[in-house]
Amino acid sequence: ADKRGKLRLVASPDGAAGSVTVHADARLYAGLFDGSEEASLPLDPQRKAYVQLIRGELQVNGQTLRAGDAAKLDAESALHLAGGKDAEVLVFDLSA
């Protein structure tokens, strides 16, 4: 339920929002999207973001991804997820 229609922080360097603590400059988010569910995540353009679609179909900043697809975002200030069809996604916010 914590991931339905939103990005849930599941791992971070400081254990924020009840996430698992990792010893890396990275944050990992997970989400489930279907139908009209949408989510946005602000990004620091100096960092990289990597999106991995586990299952289903999902639009990532307007680009359609299908199960197994991935997208690397470089110099972006936001991530927008929409148009999910039984989608499960992982989003990695990584140092440059």
C-alpha positions as CSV (number, residue, x, y, z in Angstrom):
1,A,0.0,0.0,0.0
2,D,2.9,2.4,0.7
3,K,4.0,2.1,-3.0
4,R,0.5,2.3,-4.7
5,G,0.4,5.3,-6.9
6,K,3.5,6.9,-5.5
7,L,7.3,6.5,-5.0
8,R,8.2,5.1,-1.6
9,L,11.7,5.6,-0.4
10,V,13.1,2.2,0.5
11,A,16.8,2.8,0.9
12,S,18.9,5.9,1.7
13,P,22.2,6.9,3.3
14,D,20.4,8.3,6.4
15,G,17.5,5.8,6.8
16,A,15.0,8.6,6.1
17,A,11.2,7.9,6.2
18,G,11.9,4.4,7.6
19,S,14.0,3.3,4.7
20,V,16.9,0.8,4.9
21,T,20.3,2.5,5.5
22,V,22.8,2.0,2.7
23,H,26.5,3.1,2.9
24,A,26.4,4.9,-0.5
25,D,25.4,8.3,-1.9
26,A,22.2,6.8,-3.3
27,R,18.4,6.7,-2.7
28,L,16.2,3.9,-4.0
29,Y,12.5,4.4,-4.5
30,A,9.8,1.8,-5.5
31,G,6.3,2.3,-6.8
32,L,3.3,0.6,-8.3
33,F,1.2,2.4,-10.9
34,D,-1.9,1.6,-12.9
35,G,-4.4,3.7,-14.7
36,S,-4.5,7.4,-13.7
37,E,-2.0,7.1,-10.9
38,E,0.9,9.5,-11.3
39,A,3.9,10.6,-9.3
40,S,6.7,13.2,-9.6
41,L,10.0,13.3,-7.9
42,P,12.3,16.4,-7.9
43,L,15.8,15.6,-9.1
44,D,19.1,17.5,-8.6
45,P,20.4,18.1,-12.2
46,Q,23.9,17.5,-10.8
47,R,23.0,13.8,-10.0
48,K,21.9,10.9,-12.2
49,A,18.7,9.0,-12.0
50,Y,18.1,5.5,-13.3
51,V,14.6,4.0,-13.8
52,Q,14.1,0.3,-14.1
53,L,10.6,-1.0,-15.0
54,I,10.1,-4.4,-13.4
55,R,6.8,-5.2,-14.9
56,G,4.0,-3.7,-16.9
57,E,4.2,-0.4,-18.9
58,L,4.8,3.1,-17.7
59,Q,5.6,6.6,-19.1
60,V,8.8,8.1,-17.7
61,N,9.0,11.8,-18.6
62,G,6.8,11.1,-21.6
63,Q,8.8,8.1,-22.8
64,T,7.0,4.7,-22.7
65,L,8.9,1.9,-21.0
66,R,7.8,-1.8,-20.9
67,A,8.8,-4.6,-18.6
68,G,12.6,-5.0,-18.5
69,D,13.2,-1.5,-20.0
70,A,15.4,1.1,-18.2
71,A,16.0,4.8,-18.6
72,K,18.9,6.9,-17.5
73,L,18.2,10.6,-16.7
74,D,21.0,13.0,-16.8
75,A,20.8,16.8,-16.0
76,E,17.0,16.5,-15.3
77,S,15.3,18.5,-12.6
78,A,12.3,16.2,-12.3
79,L,11.0,12.7,-12.9
80,H,7.4,12.2,-13.8
81,L,5.7,8.8,-13.9
82,A,2.2,8.3,-15.5
83,G,0.2,6.1,-17.7
84,G,0.9,2.9,-15.8
85,K,-0.5,-0.5,-16.9
86,D,0.1,-2.9,-14.0
87,A,3.6,-1.2,-13.6
88,E,6.2,-1.9,-10.9
89,V,9.2,0.5,-11.0
90,L,12.4,1.1,-9.2
91,V,14.1,4.6,-9.3
92,F,17.7,5.1,-8.3
93,D,18.9,8.6,-7.4
94,L,22.7,8.4,-7.7
95,S,25.7,10.7,-7.3
96,A,27.2,11.8,-10.6
